[in-house]
Amino acid sequence: MTLQLTVPNMACSACGDTITKAIQKIDPDAQVNADPKTKLVSVDTLASPTEIKQAITSAGYTIT
């Protein structure tokens, strides 16, 4: 399943790395593309959307 999420407070590539690591703690095989320019996070994962959103918010980011 592929998710497209908007993360408005992702400011730089380090933020993208933090989000990627948080998601991969839940699903180590997840493919994550976090683009700070567009504020979009694309996740190809077997985890549920709720789990992915929780991982991102637990890392300190908001999702719109």
C-alpha positions as CSV (number, residue, x, y, z in Angstrom):
1,M,0.0,0.0,0.0
2,T,1.3,3.5,-0.9
3,L,0.4,6.5,1.3
4,Q,0.9,10.1,0.3
5,L,1.0,12.4,3.4
6,T,1.6,16.1,3.7
7,V,4.0,17.1,6.6
8,P,4.0,20.9,6.7
9,N,6.7,21.2,9.4
10,M,9.3,19.1,7.6
11,A,11.9,21.7,6.9
12,C,15.0,20.0,5.7
13,S,16.6,16.7,4.6
14,A,17.4,15.9,8.2
15,C,13.7,16.1,9.0
16,G,13.1,13.7,6.1
17,D,15.7,11.3,7.6
18,T,14.0,11.4,11.0
19,I,10.6,10.6,9.5
20,T,12.1,7.8,7.4
21,K,13.8,6.3,10.5
22,A,10.5,6.5,12.5
23,I,8.6,4.8,9.8
24,Q,11.2,2.1,9.3
25,K,11.1,1.3,13.1
26,I,7.5,0.0,12.4
27,D,8.2,-1.5,9.0
28,P,11.9,-2.1,8.2
29,D,11.0,-2.9,4.6
30,A,9.1,0.3,4.0
31,Q,10.1,2.5,1.1
32,V,10.0,6.1,2.2
33,N,10.4,9.2,0.0
34,A,10.3,12.4,2.1
35,D,10.7,15.6,0.1
36,P,11.1,18.8,2.3
37,K,10.6,21.1,-0.7
38,T,7.0,19.8,-1.4
39,K,6.4,18.7,2.2
40,L,5.2,15.3,0.9
41,V,6.0,11.9,2.4
42,S,5.3,8.9,0.1
43,V,5.4,5.6,1.9
44,D,5.2,2.1,0.4
45,T,4.5,-0.1,3.3
46,L,2.6,-3.1,4.7
47,A,1.9,-1.2,7.9
48,S,-1.5,0.4,8.4
49,P,-2.0,4.1,7.7
50,T,-2.8,4.7,11.4
51,E,0.6,3.1,12.4
52,I,2.5,5.3,9.9
53,K,0.8,8.5,10.9
54,Q,1.4,7.7,14.6
55,A,5.1,7.1,13.9
56,I,5.4,10.5,12.2
57,T,3.5,12.4,14.9
58,S,5.5,10.6,17.6
59,A,8.7,11.9,15.9
60,G,7.3,15.4,16.4
61,Y,5.8,16.2,13.0
62,T,2.3,17.1,12.1
63,I,0.2,15.7,9.2
64,T,-2.4,17.6,7.3
